[in-house]
């Protein structure tokens, strides 16, 4: 393989802390490299012409460019190399800007690191193979994981564009952390006033299938064609029959069965509960770990008062399989404590990142 290496100064962005001529000189001695040079702006038209000319004159098979992030100019260099006869997938980028010059001050150590990055890129390109883009059919259905405000808005945007959406939320209701807030920044609007209309819109949207109290079990396939298995956990409620009247929740005798997740443990909830009054879907769930019936086989008061016969103690988890074209992960966040850890803890100071050191 005949490899060409091109080191960009990126004006002063790289050249200020990296000795680019020295990097180019060092790269010329790497195994497989038959041409190496540096230039102030390799992404410019003159810089691209240098690469094209070298490809033709040196009969290069692969190219390594030491420059900025591939997110910035990988397509630029691939297009230039392709026009000179090299498969665009035989081009590798060594990020000398974000990964080197911008994060170091010492020229000597920065130059040494830049040489190492170039050496790695040269070795990497040796394993590349020429590829040809292909077109494959795409499943025009999206999966959104997480039913907080981000997942809700993503699902609505996709559905309003005319595509089917599967929205998966692990809790009994969508809404996420925003449903727990009283006001939103910067206008101090009521968060529920903003959120609940969107929750209802998601639930009623003809293009959106909401799977609450569910979790993604497995994902297989590739971009545009995924096969997803989703575990729909047993609520012990028949969702087709339940009207959300709330009588079963009122009659549940275990009023303080567990700490309320919605209230962050500041209050309690019964064994049969709806997470919060504006929950969507407005369908209760039985916490089997504290329900008297599941612990001792007694009670069934909720079943007796349900006029729709919607209580189903025998309900089991079910696996839902969907063909999906695109996946959005909007799984939110968890509150993070910065309490001081014990002296023998692996995590030092106040929290994992050393607060309070």
C-alpha positions as CSV (number, residue, x, y, z in Angstrom):
1,X,0.0,0.0,0.0
2,X,1.3,3.5,-0.9
3,X,0.2,6.0,1.7
4,X,0.3,9.8,1.5
5,X,0.3,11.9,4.6
6,X,-0.7,15.5,4.7
7,X,-0.3,17.7,7.8
8,X,-2.4,20.9,8.0
9,X,-1.4,23.9,10.1
10,X,-5.0,25.0,10.3
11,X,-3.7,28.6,10.2
12,X,-2.5,29.1,13.8
13,X,-5.0,26.6,15.3
14,X,-2.6,23.7,15.0
15,X,0.6,25.5,14.0
16,X,0.7,27.5,17.2
17,X,1.4,24.6,19.5
18,X,2.4,21.8,17.0
19,X,5.6,21.9,14.8
20,X,3.8,20.8,11.7
21,X,6.9,20.5,9.4
22,X,8.5,18.2,12.0
23,X,5.3,16.1,12.1
24,X,5.4,15.8,8.3
25,X,9.1,14.9,8.4
26,X,8.5,12.2,11.0
27,X,5.5,10.8,9.1
28,X,7.6,10.3,6.0
29,X,9.5,7.5,7.8
30,X,6.4,5.6,8.8
31,X,6.1,2.1,7.1
32,X,4.0,2.4,4.0
33,X,4.3,6.1,3.6
34,X,5.7,7.2,0.3
35,X,4.8,10.9,0.4
36,X,4.4,13.4,3.3
37,X,4.1,17.2,3.3
38,X,2.5,20.0,5.3
39,X,0.5,23.1,4.3
40,X,-1.0,26.0,6.1
41,X,-4.6,25.4,5.0
42,X,-5.0,21.9,3.7
43,X,-8.8,22.3,3.4
44,X,-8.5,25.2,1.0
45,X,-8.6,24.8,-2.8
46,X,-4.7,25.0,-3.1
47,X,-4.4,22.5,-0.2
48,X,-6.9,20.1,-1.9
49,X,-5.0,20.5,-5.2
50,X,-1.8,19.5,-3.4
51,X,-3.4,16.2,-2.3
52,X,-4.9,15.5,-5.7
53,X,-1.6,16.1,-7.4
54,X,0.3,13.9,-5.0
55,X,-2.3,11.1,-5.5
56,X,-1.7,11.2,-9.2
57,X,2.1,11.7,-9.3
58,X,2.9,9.3,-6.4
59,X,0.2,6.7,-7.3
60,X,-1.2,6.7,-3.8
61,X,-3.6,4.0,-2.6
62,X,-4.6,5.7,0.7
63,X,-4.4,9.1,2.3
64,X,-4.0,10.3,5.9
65,X,-4.8,14.0,6.7
66,X,-3.7,15.5,10.0
67,X,-6.1,18.3,10.5
68,X,-9.2,19.4,12.5
69,X,-12.1,17.1,13.6
70,X,-13.4,14.8,10.9
71,X,-16.9,16.3,11.7
72,X,-15.6,19.4,10.0
73,X,-13.7,18.4,6.9
74,X,-13.8,14.6,6.5
75,X,-16.3,14.9,3.6
76,X,-14.1,17.6,2.0
77,X,-11.0,15.5,2.0
78,X,-12.9,12.3,0.9
79,X,-14.4,14.2,-2.0
80,X,-11.0,15.6,-3.1
81,X,-9.4,12.2,-2.9
82,X,-12.3,10.6,-4.8
83,X,-11.9,13.1,-7.6
84,X,-8.2,12.0,-7.9
85,X,-9.1,8.3,-8.1
86,X,-8.9,7.1,-4.5
87,X,-11.8,5.4,-2.9
88,X,-13.2,7.9,-0.3
89,X,-13.1,5.2,2.4
90,X,-9.4,4.9,2.0
91,X,-9.0,8.3,3.7
92,X,-8.3,8.7,7.4
93,X,-8.3,11.8,9.5
94,X,-5.9,12.4,12.5
95,X,-7.5,15.0,14.7
96,X,-4.5,17.3,15.5
97,X,-6.7,20.2,16.6
98,X,-9.3,19.2,19.1
99,X,-7.3,16.2,20.3
100,X,-3.9,17.9,20.5
101,X,-3.2,21.6,19.7
102,X,-6.2,23.1,21.5
103,X,-5.7,21.2,24.7
104,X,-1.9,21.6,25.1
105,X,0.5,24.5,25.4
106,X,3.9,22.9,25.3
107,X,5.2,22.7,21.7
108,X,7.5,19.8,22.3
109,X,5.0,17.5,23.9
110,X,2.2,18.6,21.5
111,X,4.4,17.8,18.5
112,X,5.3,14.4,19.9
113,X,1.6,13.6,20.5
114,X,0.7,14.8,17.0
115,X,3.3,12.4,15.5
116,X,1.8,9.6,17.5
117,X,-1.7,10.5,16.3
118,X,-0.5,10.5,12.7
119,X,1.3,7.1,13.2
120,X,-2.0,5.6,14.6
121,X,-4.0,7.0,11.6
122,X,-1.4,5.5,9.2
123,X,-1.7,2.1,10.8
124,X,-5.5,2.4,10.8
125,X,-5.8,3.2,7.1
126,X,-3.9,0.0,6.3
127,X,-6.9,-2.0,7.5
128,X,-9.4,0.0,5.5
129,X,-11.1,-1.5,2.5
130,X,-12.6,0.3,-0.5
131,X,-16.3,0.6,-0.1
132,X,-19.2,1.4,-2.4
133,X,-22.3,3.1,-0.9
134,X,-25.5,1.1,-1.4
135,X,-29.2,1.9,-1.0
136,X,-31.3,-0.3,1.2
137,X,-35.0,-0.1,1.9
138,X,-35.7,1.7,5.2
139,X,-38.5,1.0,7.6
140,X,-40.4,4.2,8.0
141,X,-41.1,3.9,11.7
142,X,-39.2,5.4,14.6
143,X,-38.7,4.2,18.1
144,X,-38.4,6.9,20.8
145,X,-37.0,5.6,24.1
146,X,-38.1,7.8,27.0
147,X,-41.4,9.5,27.7
148,X,-40.1,12.8,29.2
149,X,-40.5,16.1,27.5
150,X,-37.7,15.4,25.1
151,X,-39.1,12.1,24.0
152,X,-42.6,13.5,23.8
153,X,-41.5,16.3,21.6
154,X,-39.4,14.0,19.4
155,X,-42.3,11.6,19.0
156,X,-44.7,14.5,18.1
157,X,-42.3,16.0,15.6
158,X,-41.8,12.7,13.8
159,X,-45.5,11.8,13.9
160,X,-46.5,15.2,12.6
161,X,-44.1,14.7,9.7
162,X,-46.2,11.7,8.7
163,X,-44.2,8.8,10.2
164,X,-45.3,6.1,12.7
165,X,-43.7,6.3,16.1
166,X,-43.4,3.8,19.0
167,X,-42.9,5.7,22.2
168,X,-41.5,3.5,25.1
169,X,-41.6,4.7,28.7
170,X,-40.5,2.5,31.6
171,X,-42.7,4.3,34.2
172,X,-46.5,3.8,34.3
173,X,-47.0,7.3,32.9
174,X,-45.2,9.6,30.5
175,X,-44.1,13.1,31.6
176,X,-40.7,12.4,33.1
177,X,-39.0,14.9,35.4
178,X,-40.9,17.9,34.0
179,X,-44.1,16.6,35.5
180,X,-42.5,17.0,38.9
181,X,-41.6,20.7,38.4
182,X,-43.8,23.6,39.5
183,X,-42.3,26.3,37.2
184,X,-40.0,26.4,34.2
185,X,-37.2,28.7,33.4
186,X,-37.0,31.5,32.2
187,X,-40.7,32.5,32.0
188,X,-41.7,30.7,35.2
189,X,-44.7,29.1,33.4
190,X,-46.5,26.3,35.1
191,X,-44.7,23.1,33.8
192,X,-47.9,21.1,33.8
193,X,-49.6,23.7,31.7
194,X,-47.0,23.2,29.1
195,X,-46.5,19.5,29.5
196,X,-49.9,17.9,29.9
197,X,-51.4,19.1,26.5
198,X,-48.4,17.4,24.8
199,X,-48.9,14.3,26.9
200,X,-52.5,14.1,25.8
201,X,-51.6,14.8,22.2
202,X,-49.1,11.9,22.2
203,X,-51.7,9.6,23.7
204,X,-54.3,10.5,21.1
205,X,-52.1,10.9,18.0
206,X,-53.0,8.4,15.3
207,X,-49.3,7.9,14.3
208,X,-48.0,7.3,17.8
209,X,-48.2,4.0,19.7
210,X,-47.5,4.6,23.4
211,X,-46.0,1.7,25.4
212,X,-45.9,2.9,29.0
213,X,-44.6,0.7,31.8
214,X,-42.4,-0.9,29.2
215,X,-38.7,-1.3,28.5
216,X,-36.6,-2.1,25.5
217,X,-35.3,-5.7,25.8
218,X,-33.2,-6.2,22.7
219,X,-32.2,-4.4,19.5
220,X,-30.8,-6.1,16.4
221,X,-30.2,-5.1,12.9
222,X,-28.7,-2.0,11.3
223,X,-29.5,1.6,10.5
224,X,-32.8,1.8,8.7
225,X,-33.8,-1.8,9.6
226,X,-33.9,-2.7,13.3
227,X,-35.8,-5.4,15.0
228,X,-36.7,-4.4,18.5
229,X,-38.1,-6.4,21.4
230,X,-40.0,-4.4,24.0
231,X,-41.0,-5.9,27.4
232,X,-44.5,-4.6,28.3
233,X,-44.6,-5.1,32.1
234,X,-47.7,-6.5,33.7
235,X,-49.9,-3.7,35.3
236,X,-52.3,-6.3,36.6
237,X,-54.9,-4.1,34.8
238,X,-56.6,-4.8,31.5
239,X,-56.0,-1.5,29.7
240,X,-58.7,-2.2,27.2
241,X,-61.3,-2.4,29.9
242,X,-60.1,0.2,32.4
243,X,-61.8,3.6,32.3
244,X,-59.5,5.3,34.8
245,X,-62.3,6.0,37.3
246,X,-59.8,5.6,40.2
247,X,-62.2,3.6,42.4
248,X,-59.8,0.8,42.8
249,X,-57.1,3.2,44.0
250,X,-59.5,4.8,46.5
251,X,-60.5,1.4,47.9
252,X,-57.0,-0.1,48.2
253,X,-56.6,-0.9,51.9
254,X,-52.8,-0.5,51.9
255,X,-52.7,3.3,51.8
256,X,-49.1,3.7,52.8
257,X,-47.6,0.7,51.0
258,X,-44.5,2.4,49.6
259,X,-42.8,5.7,49.2
260,X,-44.1,7.7,46.3
261,X,-41.7,7.8,43.4
262,X,-43.4,10.9,42.0
263,X,-43.0,12.7,45.3
264,X,-39.4,11.7,45.5
265,X,-40.0,9.7,48.7
266,X,-41.6,12.7,50.6
267,X,-45.0,11.0,50.7
268,X,-46.4,7.5,50.4
269,X,-48.7,5.8,48.0
270,X,-51.0,2.7,48.0
271,X,-50.2,-0.7,46.5
272,X,-52.7,0.2,43.7
273,X,-51.8,3.6,42.4
274,X,-51.6,6.2,39.6
275,X,-48.3,8.0,39.7
276,X,-49.9,11.5,39.7
277,X,-53.3,13.0,38.9
278,X,-52.5,14.1,35.4
279,X,-50.9,10.7,34.4
280,X,-51.1,9.6,30.8
281,X,-52.3,6.9,30.4
282,X,-54.6,7.3,33.4
283,X,-54.5,3.6,34.2
284,X,-53.5,2.3,37.6
285,X,-50.8,-0.2,38.3
286,X,-50.5,-2.7,41.1
287,X,-47.2,-2.8,42.9
288,X,-46.9,-6.6,43.4
289,X,-44.1,-6.3,45.9
290,X,-46.4,-4.7,48.5
291,X,-49.9,-5.8,47.4
292,X,-51.6,-8.0,50.0
293,X,-53.1,-10.4,47.4
294,X,-49.7,-11.1,45.8
295,X,-48.1,-11.5,49.2
296,X,-50.7,-13.7,50.9
297,X,-53.4,-14.5,48.4
298,X,-56.0,-12.4,50.3
299,X,-57.8,-9.2,49.7
300,X,-58.9,-8.7,46.1
301,X,-60.9,-5.6,47.2
302,X,-59.9,-3.7,44.1
303,X,-61.3,-6.5,41.9
304,X,-64.6,-6.5,43.8
305,X,-65.2,-2.8,43.3
306,X,-64.2,-2.6,39.7
307,X,-67.4,-2.4,37.6
308,X,-65.5,-3.1,34.4
309,X,-63.8,-6.3,35.6
310,X,-60.5,-4.8,34.5
311,X,-58.3,-6.2,37.4
312,X,-56.3,-9.1,36.1
313,X,-54.1,-10.7,38.8
314,X,-52.9,-13.3,36.3
315,X,-51.6,-10.8,33.8
316,X,-48.0,-11.5,32.7
317,X,-45.3,-9.5,31.0
318,X,-45.5,-9.6,27.2
319,X,-42.9,-9.1,24.5
320,X,-43.8,-6.7,21.7
321,X,-41.7,-7.0,18.5
322,X,-41.4,-4.0,16.2
323,X,-39.6,-3.3,12.9
324,X,-37.9,0.1,13.3
325,X,-36.0,2.4,11.0
326,X,-34.6,4.9,13.4
327,X,-34.1,5.1,17.2
328,X,-34.0,8.1,19.4
329,X,-32.7,7.7,22.9
330,X,-34.2,10.3,25.3
331,X,-33.8,8.5,28.6
332,X,-33.3,11.7,30.7
333,X,-31.3,11.9,33.9
334,X,-31.1,10.9,37.5
335,X,-30.5,13.2,40.4
336,X,-26.9,13.1,41.5
337,X,-25.8,13.4,45.1
338,X,-22.6,15.3,45.9
339,X,-22.6,14.3,49.6
340,X,-19.2,13.6,51.0
341,X,-18.2,10.0,50.6
342,X,-16.5,7.9,53.3
343,X,-12.7,8.1,53.4
344,X,-12.4,4.4,52.3
345,X,-14.7,5.0,49.3
346,X,-13.2,4.5,45.8
347,X,-14.9,7.8,44.9
348,X,-13.1,10.6,46.7
349,X,-14.3,14.1,47.8
350,X,-17.9,15.2,47.3
351,X,-19.1,12.9,44.5
352,X,-17.5,11.1,41.7
353,X,-16.0,14.3,40.2
354,X,-14.2,15.5,43.3
355,X,-16.5,18.3,44.5
356,X,-15.3,19.8,47.7
357,X,-11.7,18.6,47.4
